[in-house]
Amino acid sequence: MSDLAKLPVTVITGFLGSGKTTLVRQLMLNPGGRRLAVIVNEFGDVGVDGEILKGCAIPECPAENILELANGCICCTVADDFIPTIEALMALDPRPDHILIETSGLALPKPLLKAFDWPDIRSRITVDGVIALADAEAVAAGRFAPNVAAVDAQRLADDSLNHETPLSEVFEDQISCADIILLTKPDLAGPEGVARAREIIASKASRPITMVEVAEGAIDPRIILGLEAAAEDDMDARPSHHDGADDHEHDDFDSIVVEIPELADPSDLVRVIEKLAQEHNILRVKGYAAVRGKAMRLLVQAVGMRVRHQYDRPWKPDEPRKGRLVVIAEHDDIDAQVIRKALGAAQPLVTG
């Protein structure tokens, strides 16, 4: 790449647990001949996703090319965080060929695109494309707009009604801003679920948009990298619920960090997370746990009541064997005392 050429950036957005980190990890392993750099923006101050990606760094995307911005929206901290991070990546030797930005699952992508209009970076960076991931099973189940059919019926009856929830607004903004939609978890959704998800997304999209099914993040990089969309120059075609506002609110959602003691059995933690999701509308849980008698650290990822866990790496000699979980919920639903007690912060989750 010529030093005078604009450095392409791909923004990877998508709702909580839709598979963004899995996609980025697959792109790192199969970059299509590009030297990649990655920026991870997380909601909460425990850098789960960034550490996952650094754990699979390769020569085409070494650990020093993976930078993390935690507990803050990069479009709200442009001067303090975003621009210095971009400049740090551009100063690397060798310089990256392409930058991936993995946004928080609660991020609104359009304000981020506006950040690329800053004079300090506009002449040197272009948004190659915005890729939105949508969990096909969740979309088909109508989890982003409770009782989709009923809402649509009410709207037809009264155009003045507004039944949108903060969750559905985030989802719709991500869809409207995208150049390509990746339908993830197609195996869980099944053919009928995927078809229903396609219908819902098409009804929410502001323009015809390509949708591609992707399982476990496996996709040919030629499909999503090198789009040359110049999205920063195409803002009017990407409508948002927050157009015209001076800024955008993050107060609809909140997160807490919970430290948990060593577990005797991961299934105990799974049951607690499932119960919290069911009774307290917990959206997302992610982090690490220590399991008694196991030398490996347990990676925990939950979307609603769907909990996945796997051993990801050995505990380091200087690490304390205790778990840390980030819990994300809508602001009115997050009761820190109840959540901490349930997850074992006040007393052990298991005994013996």
C-alpha positions in Angstrom: 0.0 0.0 0.0 1.3 3.5 -0.9 1.9 5.8 2.0 -0.4 8.3 0.3 -3.3 5.8 -0.1 -6.2 6.0 2.4 -6.1 3.1 4.9 -9.3 1.1 4.7 -11.3 0.5 7.9 -14.1 -2.1 8.3 -16.6 -1.4 11.1 -18.1 -4.6 12.5 -21.3 -4.0 14.4 -24.1 -6.2 15.6 -26.1 -6.8 18.7 -24.9 -8.4 21.9 -23.7 -12.0 21.4 -24.2 -12.0 17.6 -20.7 -13.3 17.0 -18.5 -10.3 16.3 -15.4 -11.5 18.1 -15.7 -14.9 16.5 -15.8 -13.2 13.1 -12.8 -11.0 13.8 -10.8 -14.0 15.0 -11.6 -15.9 11.8 -10.5 -12.9 9.7 -7.3 -12.7 11.7 -6.6 -16.4 10.8 -7.6 -15.9 7.2 -6.9 -12.3 6.3 -6.7 -12.8 2.5 -3.1 -11.6 2.3 -3.7 -8.5 4.4 -1.8 -7.3 7.4 -4.6 -6.5 9.8 -5.0 -4.3 12.9 -7.9 -4.5 15.3 -9.6 -2.1 17.6 -12.0 -3.6 20.1 -14.5 -1.3 21.9 -16.3 -3.0 24.8 -19.2 -2.1 27.0 -17.8 -2.5 30.5 -14.3 -2.3 31.9 -13.2 -6.0 31.6 -11.5 -6.6 28.3 -12.8 -10.0 27.5 -13.0 -9.7 23.7 -9.6 -8.0 23.3 -7.9 -10.7 25.4 -9.6 -13.4 23.3 -8.2 -11.9 20.1 -4.7 -11.4 21.5 -4.7 -15.0 22.4 -4.9 -16.0 18.8 -2.6 -13.4 17.3 -0.6 -14.5 14.3 2.2 -12.8 12.2 -0.5 -11.2 9.9 -2.1 -9.7 13.0 0.3 -9.7 15.9 -0.7 -8.8 19.5 0.7 -5.3 19.2 -1.8 -4.6 16.4 -4.8 -5.4 18.6 -5.8 -2.4 20.7 -8.7 -2.1 23.1 -11.0 0.7 24.2 -13.0 -0.5 27.2 -15.8 1.2 29.2 -16.4 3.9 26.7 -18.0 4.6 23.3 -15.3 5.5 20.8 -17.5 7.9 19.0 -18.0 9.8 22.2 -14.3 10.0 23.0 -12.9 10.8 19.5 -10.2 13.3 20.5 -9.1 11.5 23.7 -9.2 7.9 22.6 -10.2 7.1 19.0 -7.9 9.4 17.1 -4.8 8.5 19.2 -5.6 4.8 18.8 -5.9 5.1 15.0 -2.7 7.2 14.8 -0.9 4.5 16.9 -1.9 1.8 14.5 -0.9 3.9 11.5 2.5 4.5 13.0 3.2 0.8 13.3 6.1 -0.6 11.2 5.1 -2.3 9.1 1.9 -0.4 8.6 -1.3 -2.4 8.6 -3.1 -2.9 5.3 -6.6 -2.9 6.9 -8.1 -2.0 10.3 -11.0 -3.8 11.8 -13.1 -2.1 14.4 -15.3 -4.3 16.5 -17.9 -2.1 18.2 -19.7 -2.8 21.4 -22.9 -4.8 21.0 -24.9 -1.7 22.2 -23.1 0.7 19.9 -24.9 2.9 17.4 -22.7 2.7 14.3 -23.6 6.0 12.6 -22.1 8.3 15.2 -18.9 6.3 14.8 -18.9 7.0 11.1 -19.2 10.7 11.9 -15.9 10.4 13.8 -14.1 9.6 10.5 -15.0 13.1 9.4 -12.5 14.6 11.8 -9.8 16.5 9.8 -7.0 14.7 11.6 -7.9 11.4 10.0 -10.3 12.0 7.1 -7.5 12.5 4.6 -5.8 9.2 5.7 -8.7 6.8 6.5 -11.7 5.6 4.6 -14.5 3.3 5.9 -14.3 0.4 3.5 -17.6 -0.9 4.8 -20.0 -1.5 7.7 -20.7 -5.2 8.4 -23.6 -5.9 10.7 -24.1 -9.3 12.4 -27.5 -10.4 13.3 -28.2 -13.6 15.3 -30.7 -15.3 13.0 -32.3 -17.3 15.9 -32.8 -14.2 18.0 -34.2 -12.1 15.2 -36.6 -14.8 14.1 -37.9 -15.0 17.7 -38.6 -11.3 17.7 -36.3 -10.5 20.6 -35.5 -7.0 19.3 -39.1 -5.9 19.2 -41.4 -7.8 21.6 -44.3 -9.3 19.8 -43.4 -8.0 16.4 -46.8 -8.9 14.8 -48.7 -7.1 17.6 -46.5 -4.0 17.3 -47.0 -3.9 13.5 -50.8 -4.3 13.9 -50.9 -1.4 16.3 -48.9 0.8 14.1 -51.2 0.1 11.2 -54.1 1.1 13.4 -52.5 4.3 14.7 -49.4 5.8 13.1 -48.9 8.1 16.1 -48.0 5.1 18.3 -44.4 4.5 19.1 -43.8 1.0 20.6 -40.1 0.8 19.9 -37.9 -0.3 22.7 -34.2 0.8 23.1 -33.1 -2.6 22.1 -35.0 -2.5 18.8 -33.7 1.0 18.1 -30.1 -0.2 18.5 -30.8 -3.2 16.2 -32.5 -1.1 13.5 -29.7 1.5 13.6 -27.2 -1.2 13.1 -29.1 -2.7 10.2 -29.7 0.7 8.5 -26.1 1.6 8.6 -24.8 -1.7 7.2 -23.4 -2.5 3.7 -23.7 -6.3 4.3 -25.7 -8.3 6.9 -24.2 -11.5 8.2 -26.9 -13.9 9.5 -25.1 -15.8 12.3 -26.2 -18.9 14.2 -28.1 -20.3 11.2 -27.8 -23.8 12.6 -29.7 -22.8 15.7 -32.3 -20.9 13.7 -33.0 -23.6 11.1 -34.1 -22.9 7.6 -37.5 -21.5 8.7 -35.9 -19.2 11.3 -33.3 -17.9 8.8 -36.1 -17.2 6.3 -38.1 -15.3 9.0 -34.9 -13.4 10.1 -34.4 -12.3 6.4 -38.0 -11.0 6.3 -37.7 -9.0 9.5 -34.3 -7.5 8.5 -35.5 -6.6 5.1 -38.5 -4.8 6.7 -36.2 -2.8 8.9 -33.5 -2.0 6.3 -33.5 1.4 4.7 -32.5 0.0 1.4 -32.0 -3.4 -0.3 -29.1 -5.1 1.4 -27.2 -8.3 0.9 -27.6 -10.9 3.6 -25.1 -13.9 4.0 -25.4 -16.8 6.3 -22.3 -17.3 8.4 -21.6 -20.1 10.9 -18.9 -19.7 13.5 -17.5 -16.6 11.7 -16.3 -18.6 8.7 -16.5 -16.4 5.6 -14.3 -15.7 2.7 -12.7 -12.3 3.5 -13.2 -11.2 -0.1 -17.0 -11.0 0.6 -16.6 -8.4 3.4 -13.2 -6.7 2.9 -12.4 -4.5 0.0 -16.0 -3.1 -0.5 -14.7 0.4 -1.1 -18.0 1.8 0.2 -16.5 5.1 1.5 -19.3 5.0 4.1 -18.1 8.3 5.6 -19.3 10.0 2.3 -22.6 8.1 2.3 -24.2 9.2 5.5 -27.6 10.2 4.1 -28.3 6.6 2.9 -27.8 5.3 6.5 -30.7 6.7 8.5 -30.7 6.5 12.3 -33.3 6.9 15.1 -30.9 9.5 16.5 -30.4 11.7 13.4 -30.6 15.3 14.3 -29.6 14.8 17.9 -26.5 16.5 19.2 -25.4 13.2 20.7 -26.7 9.8 21.5 -27.6 8.3 24.8 -26.1 5.3 26.5 -28.2 5.6 29.6 -30.7 2.9 28.4 -28.1 0.2 29.3 -25.8 -0.4 32.2 -23.2 -2.9 33.1 -21.5 -4.2 36.3 -18.4 -6.3 36.9 -18.8 -9.2 39.3 -16.0 -11.2 40.9 -16.9 -14.8 41.5 -15.1 -17.5 43.6 -13.7 -20.7 42.3 -16.4 -23.1 41.0 -16.8 -26.8 41.7 -18.9 -27.3 38.6 -19.5 -24.9 35.6 -23.1 -26.2 35.4 -23.9 -24.3 38.7 -22.8 -21.1 37.1 -24.8 -21.9 33.9 -28.0 -22.4 36.0 -27.5 -19.1 37.8 -27.0 -17.1 34.6 -30.1 -18.8 33.0 -32.2 -17.8 36.0 -30.9 -14.2 36.0 -31.7 -13.9 32.3 -35.2 -15.2 32.8 -36.1 -13.3 36.0 -34.1 -10.1 35.5 -33.9 -9.6 31.8 -30.1 -9.9 31.7 -29.0 -9.3 28.1 -25.4 -10.5 28.2 -22.8 -12.1 30.5 -19.2 -12.6 29.5 -16.0 -13.1 31.3 -13.9 -15.8 33.0 -14.2 -18.3 35.8 -11.9 -20.6 37.7 -12.9 -24.3 38.1 -11.5 -26.3 41.0 -9.0 -28.8 39.9 -8.7 -27.3 36.4 -5.5 -25.7 35.2 -7.3 -24.0 32.3 -9.4 -20.8 32.6 -13.1 -21.1 31.7 -14.4 -18.6 29.2 -18.1 -17.8 29.7 -20.3 -16.2 27.1 -24.1 -15.8 27.5 -26.8 -14.2 25.5 -30.0 -14.2 27.4 -30.6 -17.8 28.6 -28.2 -19.2 26.0 -24.9 -19.9 27.8 -21.7 -21.2 26.2 -18.5 -22.0 28.0 -15.1 -23.4 27.1 -11.6 -23.6 28.5 -9.5 -21.1 26.6 -6.0 -21.0 28.1 -4.0 -22.0 31.2 -4.0 -19.7 34.1 -0.8 -17.7 34.3 1.4 -18.2 37.3 0.9 -14.7 38.6 -2.9 -14.6 38.1 -5.3 -15.0 41.0 -7.6 -17.9 40.4 -10.9 -16.0 40.6 -13.5 -15.2 38.0 -14.7 -11.9 36.7 -17.9 -11.4 34.7 -19.4 -8.4 32.9 -23.2 -8.3 33.2 -25.1 -6.1 30.8 -28.8 -5.2 31.0 -31.2 -2.4 30.4 -30.8 0.3 33.0 -34.0 -0.3 34.8 -33.4 -4.1 35.0 -29.9 -4.1 36.5 -30.0 -4.7 40.3 -26.4 -5.0 41.3 -27.1 -6.4 44.7 -29.3 -9.2 43.4 -26.9 -10.0 40.6 -23.8 -10.1 42.8 -25.5 -12.3 45.3 -26.7 -14.7 42.7 -23.4 -15.0 41.0 -21.6 -15.6 44.3 -19.8 -12.3 44.9 -21.2 -12.2 48.5 -20.9 -15.9 49.2 -19.6 -18.9 47.4 -21.6 -20.2 44.5 -20.8 -23.8 45.5 -19.5 -25.3 48.7 -17.5 -28.3 49.7 
